[in-house]
Amino acid sequence: MKKKVEPDPTHCFDGFEQKLKNKEKIMTQPKRKKDERAELVKLFRTVLPGDFVKVLENGIQSIIEAELSSILGAEPYQRVEGRTNYRNGYRERKEPLSTGLGPISVSIPKLRSGSFYPSILEQYQRVDRALISIISEAYFAGVSTRKMNHLFVDLGLENIDRSFVSRCATQIDKEVEIWKNRQLDSRYAYIWLDAIYTKIRTEGRVNSTAVLIAIGVREDGHRDVLGLHLGNRESYYNWKGFLQSLKARGLQRSELWISDEHDGLIKSIEECFPGQLRQRCIVHWMRNAQSKVSKTDLLWLLPLTKDLVGSRTKESFELAWKELNRAAQSKGKDNLLDWLDSTYHEISVYLDFPAAHWSRIKCTNSLERLNEELRRREKCIRIFPDDKSCLRLFGAILQGYSEDWISGKLYLSEPMERIKDTMKKPIPFEATRDGLEPCSVGYASSAGLQPVAAR
């Protein structure tokens, strides 16, 4: 019979001591930082559906406080040497902030000197702020129509604060004025000129006003909006004043000016920038050619002019030109023949420039697309309350395009070098074709502008 073994008390004590040491080791480990995402999920799970507005309100308020701390360089109640400004309580917004979850109340911190407005509440981009300020000014002035009243409500502006409108207008006017008067490069590869018309209320009457616009391609290949100018009409004096303002800002030369056939514009270019080449928009020219004949003659004239406009080489252009003159002579269209002879040198200037640039420099399509965007944005305005509001909206739109173009991809690669090389050697036989889309006054699609042989 085996002898019963009694447990060793010293062995039990050693085991208890080891467990105690392990427990102390666990308790003395450093605390880990809480996972913020996990804590946020935990908070969402415990919050009732109706309390999500409070979560958003606290989040926006925290962002506002963080922005102010960054500006002041100090947290609340923190003492920092060299600080020049301090918090001075809060003010409540007159109207709650509208959000997708519902209206929330936001407190805006005040300063002892100066003012502070959170950037998170300036939720509108430059163009949107310009649009809101113009609509609001018209509404406050009592000149808005019934449609504008509906638009005012649809945009959620019926309770808009007048101080916000004033703040938007003042800020945008300063930005646009600085941009309009900035220094220009002395030399550009190409410059396009055109004008659109809009309606502005002046002294109780609605007048049609011309907005003159210039865009150009810089020596580095980027596009840029050079400026805009308001005039009561597209006259010689308005164009000359606009071009003189560009010259005063540093512009000296463009290798080629592209525009439509406006007498005042042509004369002002010749006076302000004498001896520089100008290309007449060939799509405008095609429309003018159709006005020289009857509607029945368009059956033979349209295909021939489209062949000419869609020419891919200098040789095909000359061939299409001869064919057009031969058809006009056979039809006995002497007036058309005289007009063609007088306009040949105006529409063929682009042939002496790089063939890769032809589709962009033989017409004003580049500027027409920009004009379409301006017309789209002004539709909701219909009638501007004054000149300043027109400059504000159009200036904000053009300034946005200018900044995007300068910082975006190249419009033309090494344009000045290519122009110099083309002037030294003959134009290559084949020209790359990007397709010529019609401008707002043109006809057909880019496919319709291709030569008959290619279709």
C-alpha positions as CSV (number, residue, x, y, z in Angstrom):
1,M,0.0,0.0,0.0
2,K,1.4,3.3,-1.2
3,K,2.1,6.0,1.3
4,K,0.1,9.1,0.9
5,V,2.3,12.1,-0.1
6,E,1.5,15.3,1.8
7,P,1.7,18.6,-0.2
8,D,4.8,20.6,0.4
9,P,3.7,23.9,2.0
10,T,6.8,25.7,0.7
11,H,5.9,24.7,-2.8
12,C,2.4,26.2,-2.4
13,F,3.9,29.4,-1.1
14,D,6.2,29.6,-4.1
15,G,3.3,29.2,-6.5
16,F,1.3,32.0,-4.8
17,E,4.3,34.3,-4.9
18,Q,4.7,33.7,-8.6
19,K,1.1,34.6,-9.3
20,L,1.4,37.7,-7.2
21,K,4.4,38.8,-9.2
22,N,2.6,38.3,-12.5
23,K,-0.4,40.3,-11.3
24,E,1.9,43.2,-10.2
25,K,3.7,43.0,-13.6
26,I,0.3,43.4,-15.4
27,M,-0.8,46.2,-13.2
28,T,2.4,48.2,-13.6
29,Q,2.3,48.2,-17.5
30,P,2.1,51.7,-19.0
31,K,-1.4,52.8,-20.1
32,R,-2.0,52.7,-23.8
33,K,-3.6,55.6,-25.7
34,K,-7.2,55.0,-26.6
35,D,-8.1,54.3,-30.1
36,E,-9.9,57.4,-31.3
37,R,-11.8,55.6,-34.0
38,A,-13.0,52.9,-31.6
39,E,-14.1,55.5,-29.1
40,L,-16.0,57.4,-31.9
41,V,-17.7,54.2,-32.9
42,K,-18.6,53.5,-29.3
43,L,-20.0,57.0,-29.0
44,F,-22.2,56.6,-32.1
45,R,-23.5,53.3,-30.7
46,T,-24.6,54.9,-27.4
47,V,-26.1,58.1,-28.9
48,L,-29.8,58.2,-29.7
49,P,-30.7,58.9,-33.4
50,G,-31.9,62.4,-32.5
51,D,-28.7,63.2,-30.8
52,F,-26.5,63.0,-33.9
53,V,-27.1,66.8,-34.3
54,K,-25.3,67.3,-31.0
55,V,-22.3,65.2,-32.2
56,L,-22.0,67.3,-35.4
57,E,-22.4,70.5,-33.4
58,N,-19.6,69.6,-31.0
59,G,-17.4,68.5,-33.9
60,I,-17.9,71.8,-35.8
61,Q,-17.3,73.8,-32.6
62,S,-14.1,71.9,-31.9
63,I,-12.9,72.7,-35.4
64,I,-13.6,76.4,-34.9
65,E,-11.7,76.4,-31.6
66,A,-8.8,74.6,-33.2
67,E,-8.6,77.2,-36.0
68,L,-8.6,80.1,-33.6
69,S,-5.9,78.4,-31.4
70,S,-3.8,78.1,-34.5
71,I,-4.2,81.8,-35.3
72,L,-3.5,82.9,-31.8
73,G,-0.7,80.4,-31.2
74,A,-2.2,79.4,-27.9
75,E,-4.9,77.2,-26.4
76,P,-7.6,78.5,-24.1
77,Y,-6.1,79.6,-20.7
78,Q,-2.6,79.0,-22.0
79,R,0.0,81.6,-21.3
80,V,2.4,82.2,-24.2
81,E,5.0,84.9,-24.4
82,G,4.8,87.4,-27.3
83,R,1.1,86.8,-28.1
84,T,-0.6,90.0,-29.4
85,N,-4.3,89.0,-29.1
86,Y,-6.7,87.1,-26.8
87,R,-10.1,85.5,-26.7
88,N,-13.0,87.7,-25.6
89,G,-16.1,85.6,-25.2
90,Y,-18.5,84.3,-27.9
91,R,-21.3,85.5,-30.1
92,E,-24.2,83.4,-31.4
93,R,-25.1,83.3,-35.1
94,K,-28.3,85.1,-35.9
95,E,-29.6,82.0,-37.7
96,P,-28.7,78.3,-37.0
97,L,-26.3,76.6,-39.4
98,S,-28.2,74.5,-41.8
99,T,-26.8,70.9,-42.2
100,G,-28.0,67.6,-43.6
101,L,-28.9,66.5,-40.1
102,G,-30.8,69.6,-39.2
103,P,-30.1,73.1,-37.9
104,I,-27.3,73.5,-35.3
105,S,-26.3,76.4,-33.1
106,V,-22.7,77.5,-33.4
107,S,-20.8,79.9,-31.2
108,I,-18.3,82.2,-32.9
109,P,-15.3,83.3,-30.7
110,K,-14.6,87.0,-30.4
111,L,-11.2,88.7,-30.0
112,R,-10.1,91.7,-28.0
113,S,-8.8,93.3,-31.2
114,G,-9.9,92.6,-34.7
115,S,-12.4,90.0,-35.8
116,F,-12.5,86.3,-36.5
117,Y,-14.8,84.3,-38.7
118,P,-14.3,80.5,-39.0
119,S,-13.3,79.3,-42.5
120,I,-15.5,76.2,-42.1
121,L,-18.5,78.5,-42.1
122,E,-17.3,80.1,-45.4
123,Q,-18.6,77.1,-47.2
124,Y,-19.0,78.8,-50.6
125,Q,-16.4,79.0,-53.3
126,R,-15.4,82.3,-54.8
127,V,-17.9,82.1,-57.7
128,D,-20.7,80.9,-55.4
129,R,-20.1,83.7,-53.0
130,A,-20.1,86.2,-55.9
131,L,-23.4,84.7,-57.1
132,I,-25.0,84.8,-53.7
133,S,-23.9,88.4,-53.1
134,I,-25.3,89.6,-56.4
135,I,-28.7,87.9,-56.0
136,S,-28.9,89.1,-52.4
137,E,-28.1,92.7,-53.4
138,A,-30.7,92.7,-56.1
139,Y,-33.2,91.2,-53.6
140,F,-32.5,93.7,-50.9
141,A,-32.7,96.6,-53.4
142,G,-36.1,95.5,-54.4
143,V,-35.2,95.1,-58.1
144,S,-35.6,91.3,-58.2
145,T,-38.4,89.8,-60.3
146,R,-40.8,87.1,-59.3
147,K,-38.5,84.5,-60.7
148,M,-35.6,85.9,-58.7
149,N,-37.7,85.7,-55.6
150,H,-38.3,82.0,-56.2
151,L,-34.6,81.5,-56.9
152,F,-33.8,83.3,-53.6
153,V,-35.9,80.8,-51.7
154,D,-34.7,77.8,-53.6
155,L,-31.1,78.6,-52.7
156,G,-32.1,78.8,-49.1
157,L,-31.2,82.5,-48.8
158,E,-34.5,83.9,-47.5
159,N,-32.9,84.3,-44.0
160,I,-29.4,85.2,-45.2
161,D,-27.6,87.7,-43.0
162,R,-26.9,91.0,-44.7
163,S,-23.5,91.2,-43.0
164,F,-22.5,87.9,-44.7
165,V,-23.5,89.3,-48.1
166,S,-21.5,92.5,-47.5
167,R,-18.5,90.4,-46.3
168,C,-18.7,88.2,-49.4
169,A,-18.9,91.2,-51.7
170,T,-16.1,93.1,-50.1
171,Q,-13.7,90.1,-50.1
172,I,-14.4,89.2,-53.7
173,D,-14.2,92.7,-55.0
174,K,-10.7,93.0,-53.4
175,E,-9.6,89.7,-54.9
176,V,-10.9,90.5,-58.4
177,E,-9.4,94.0,-58.4
178,I,-5.9,92.6,-57.5
179,W,-6.2,90.0,-60.2
180,K,-7.4,92.4,-62.8
181,N,-4.5,94.8,-62.2
182,R,-1.7,92.1,-61.9
183,Q,1.4,92.4,-64.0
184,L,1.4,90.5,-67.3
185,D,4.2,88.9,-69.2
186,S,5.7,91.0,-71.9
187,R,5.4,88.4,-74.6
188,Y,2.7,85.8,-75.5
189,A,2.6,83.2,-78.2
190,Y,-1.1,83.7,-79.0
191,I,-3.8,86.0,-77.8
192,W,-7.6,85.6,-78.4
193,L,-10.0,88.5,-78.2
194,D,-13.8,88.4,-78.1
195,A,-16.8,90.0,-76.4
196,I,-20.1,88.8,-75.0
197,Y,-23.1,91.0,-74.1
198,T,-25.0,91.0,-70.9
199,K,-27.8,93.1,-69.3
200,I,-27.0,95.6,-66.5
201,R,-29.5,97.9,-64.8
202,T,-28.2,101.5,-64.9
203,E,-30.1,104.5,-63.5
204,G,-33.4,102.6,-63.6
205,R,-32.9,101.4,-67.2
206,V,-31.7,98.0,-68.5
207,N,-28.8,98.4,-70.9
208,S,-27.0,95.8,-73.1
209,T,-23.3,96.0,-72.1
210,A,-20.3,94.4,-73.8
211,V,-17.8,92.4,-71.7
212,L,-14.4,92.4,-73.5
213,I,-12.2,89.4,-72.7
214,A,-8.7,88.4,-73.7
215,I,-6.9,85.1,-73.1
216,G,-3.4,84.1,-74.2
217,V,-0.9,81.3,-74.3
218,R,2.3,82.1,-72.3
219,E,5.8,81.3,-73.4
220,D,5.8,78.2,-71.2
221,G,2.7,76.8,-72.9
222,H,0.1,77.5,-70.2
223,R,-3.1,79.4,-71.0
224,D,-4.1,82.5,-68.9
225,V,-6.9,84.9,-68.8
226,L,-5.3,88.3,-69.4
227,G,-8.2,90.5,-68.4
228,L,-11.8,91.8,-68.9
229,H,-13.3,95.2,-69.5
230,L,-16.9,96.5,-69.5
231,G,-18.1,98.9,-72.2
232,N,-21.5,100.1,-73.3
233,R,-20.8,98.6,-76.7
234,E,-18.1,96.8,-78.7
235,S,-16.7,100.1,-80.1
236,Y,-13.2,101.2,-81.2
237,Y,-12.8,103.4,-78.0
238,N,-13.7,100.5,-75.7
239,W,-11.4,98.1,-77.4
240,K,-8.6,100.6,-77.5
241,G,-9.0,101.4,-73.8
242,F,-8.9,97.6,-73.0
243,L,-5.8,97.0,-75.1
244,Q,-4.1,100.1,-73.6
245,S,-4.8,98.7,-70.1
246,L,-3.1,95.4,-71.1
247,K,-0.2,97.3,-72.4
248,A,0.1,99.3,-69.2
249,R,0.3,96.1,-67.3
250,G,3.3,94.9,-69.2
251,L,2.1,93.3,-72.4
252,Q,4.3,94.2,-75.4
253,R,3.9,91.6,-78.1
254,S,1.9,88.6,-79.2
255,E,3.1,86.4,-82.1
256,L,-0.5,86.2,-83.4
257,W,-3.7,87.9,-82.4
258,I,-6.9,85.9,-83.1
259,S,-10.3,87.7,-83.3
260,D,-13.4,88.2,-85.4
261,E,-13.7,90.9,-88.0
262,H,-14.8,93.9,-86.0
263,D,-13.6,97.3,-87.4
264,G,-13.0,98.9,-84.0
265,L,-11.1,95.8,-82.8
266,I,-8.8,95.7,-85.8
267,K,-8.1,99.4,-85.7
268,S,-7.3,99.3,-82.0
269,I,-4.8,96.3,-82.4
270,E,-3.1,98.2,-85.3
271,E,-2.7,101.3,-83.1
272,C,-1.8,99.7,-79.8
273,F,0.4,96.9,-81.2
274,P,1.5,98.0,-84.7
275,G,3.2,95.5,-87.0
276,Q,1.9,92.4,-85.2
277,L,0.0,89.6,-87.1
278,R,-3.7,89.0,-86.8
279,Q,-5.7,85.9,-87.8
280,R,-9.4,86.4,-88.6
281,C,-11.6,83.6,-87.0
282,I,-12.2,81.3,-89.9
283,V,-15.5,79.9,-88.5
284,H,-16.9,83.5,-88.3
285,W,-15.6,84.0,-91.8
286,M,-17.5,80.9,-93.0
287,R,-20.7,82.3,-91.5
288,N,-20.0,85.6,-93.2
289,A,-19.5,83.9,-96.6
290,Q,-22.9,82.3,-96.3
291,S,-24.5,85.7,-96.0
292,K,-23.1,86.7,-99.4
293,V,-25.3,84.3,-101.3
294,S,-28.9,83.1,-101.4
295,K,-30.2,80.1,-99.5
296,T,-30.3,78.0,-102.6
297,D,-26.6,78.7,-103.2
298,L,-25.7,77.2,-99.8
299,L,-26.1,73.7,-101.3
300,W,-22.8,74.1,-103.2
301,L,-21.2,76.8,-101.0
302,L,-21.3,74.9,-97.7
303,P,-19.3,71.8,-98.7
304,L,-16.6,73.9,-100.3
305,T,-16.2,76.3,-97.3
306,K,-16.1,73.2,-94.9
307,D,-13.4,71.7,-97.1
308,L,-11.4,74.9,-96.8
309,V,-11.9,75.2,-93.0
310,G,-11.0,71.6,-92.4
311,S,-7.8,71.6,-94.5
312,R,-5.0,69.7,-92.9
313,T,-2.1,71.0,-95.0
314,K,-1.1,74.2,-96.7
315,E,-1.4,72.4,-100.1
316,S,-5.0,71.2,-99.4
317,F,-5.9,74.7,-98.2
318,E,-4.7,76.2,-101.5
319,L,-6.5,73.5,-103.5
320,A,-9.8,74.1,-101.6
321,W,-9.5,77.8,-102.1
322,K,-9.0,77.5,-105.9
323,E,-12.0,75.1,-106.0
324,L,-14.2,77.6,-104.1
325,N,-13.2,80.5,-106.4
326,R,-13.8,78.3,-109.5
327,A,-17.3,77.4,-108.3
328,A,-18.1,81.0,-107.5
329,Q,-16.9,82.1,-110.9
330,S,-18.9,79.4,-112.7
331,K,-22.0,80.5,-110.9
332,G,-21.5,84.2,-111.8
333,K,-21.1,85.3,-108.2
334,D,-19.0,88.4,-108.7
335,N,-19.8,89.9,-105.3
336,L,-18.7,86.7,-103.6
337,L,-15.5,86.6,-105.7
338,D,-14.6,90.2,-104.7
339,W,-15.2,89.4,-101.1
340,L,-13.1,86.3,-101.2
341,D,-10.2,88.2,-102.8
342,S,-10.3,90.8,-100.0
343,T,-10.4,88.3,-97.2
344,Y,-7.8,85.7,-98.3
345,H,-4.9,87.3,-96.5
346,E,-7.0,87.6,-93.3
347,I,-7.9,83.9,-92.9
348,S,-4.6,82.4,-94.2
349,V,-2.2,83.9,-91.7
350,Y,-2.2,80.8,-89.5
351,L,-0.7,78.7,-92.3
352,D,2.7,80.2,-91.5
353,F,2.6,78.9,-87.9
354,P,3.2,75.4,-86.6
355,A,0.8,72.9,-88.1
356,A,0.2,71.3,-84.7
357,H,-1.3,74.6,-83.6
358,W,-3.6,75.2,-86.5
359,S,-6.9,73.8,-85.0
360,R,-6.5,76.2,-82.1
361,I,-5.3,79.4,-83.7
362,K,-7.4,79.6,-86.8
363,C,-10.6,80.4,-84.8
364,T,-11.7,81.8,-81.5
365,N,-13.1,78.5,-80.2
366,S,-10.9,78.5,-77.2
367,L,-12.5,81.8,-76.0
368,E,-16.0,80.8,-77.2
369,R,-16.0,77.9,-74.8
370,L,-15.1,80.2,-71.9
371,N,-17.9,82.6,-73.0
372,E,-20.4,79.7,-72.9
373,E,-19.5,79.2,-69.2
374,L,-20.0,82.8,-68.5
375,R,-23.4,82.8,-70.1
376,R,-24.4,79.6,-68.2
377,R,-23.5,81.2,-64.9
378,E,-25.3,84.5,-65.6
379,K,-28.6,82.8,-66.5
380,C,-29.9,82.8,-62.9
381,I,-29.0,86.5,-62.6
382,R,-30.7,87.6,-65.9
383,I,-30.1,91.3,-65.1
384,F,-27.2,92.6,-63.0
385,P,-28.1,95.3,-60.5
386,D,-25.0,97.4,-61.4
387,D,-21.6,97.3,-63.1
388,K,-19.7,96.3,-60.0
389,S,-21.8,93.1,-59.6
390,C,-21.2,92.1,-63.2
391,L,-17.4,92.6,-62.7
392,R,-17.6,90.6,-59.5
393,L,-19.2,87.5,-61.0
394,F,-17.4,87.4,-64.3
395,G,-14.2,88.4,-62.6
396,A,-14.5,85.6,-60.1
397,I,-15.2,83.1,-62.8
398,L,-12.3,84.2,-65.0
399,Q,-10.0,84.4,-62.1
400,G,-10.8,80.8,-61.2
401,Y,-10.1,79.7,-64.8
402,S,-6.8,81.7,-64.8
403,E,-5.6,79.9,-61.7
404,D,-6.6,76.5,-63.0
405,W,-5.0,77.0,-66.3
406,I,-1.7,78.3,-64.9
407,S,-1.4,75.4,-62.5
408,G,-2.8,72.8,-64.8
409,K,-1.5,70.9,-67.8
410,L,0.2,72.6,-70.8
411,Y,-2.1,73.9,-73.5
412,L,0.7,73.9,-76.1
413,S,4.1,72.4,-75.7
414,E,7.0,74.8,-76.2
415,P,5.0,77.2,-78.4
416,M,7.7,79.8,-78.9
417,E,10.4,77.3,-80.0
418,R,8.0,75.7,-82.4
419,I,7.1,79.0,-83.9
420,K,10.7,79.9,-84.4
421,D,11.5,76.6,-86.0
422,T,8.5,77.0,-88.4
423,M,9.5,80.4,-89.5
424,K,13.0,79.0,-90.4
425,K,11.8,76.0,-92.4
426,P,8.9,75.0,-94.6
427,I,5.7,73.7,-93.0
428,P,5.6,69.9,-92.9
429,F,3.3,68.3,-95.3
430,E,1.1,66.5,-92.7
431,A,-0.5,68.5,-89.9
432,T,-1.9,66.9,-86.8
433,R,-5.7,67.5,-86.5
434,D,-7.4,67.8,-83.2
435,G,-10.8,68.4,-84.8
436,L,-12.4,71.9,-85.1
437,E,-15.5,72.3,-83.0
438,P,-17.9,75.0,-84.1
439,C,-18.1,78.2,-82.1
440,S,-21.4,79.7,-80.9
441,V,-21.9,81.4,-84.3
442,G,-20.6,78.5,-86.4
443,Y,-22.3,75.5,-88.1
444,A,-22.1,71.7,-88.0
445,S,-19.9,69.5,-85.9
446,S,-16.2,68.9,-86.1
447,A,-16.9,65.9,-88.3
448,G,-18.9,68.2,-90.6
449,L,-16.0,70.5,-91.0
450,Q,-13.7,67.7,-92.4
451,P,-12.9,67.7,-96.1
452,V,-15.4,65.8,-98.3
453,A,-12.7,63.4,-99.3
454,A,-12.1,62.4,-95.7
455,R,-15.8,61.8,-94.9
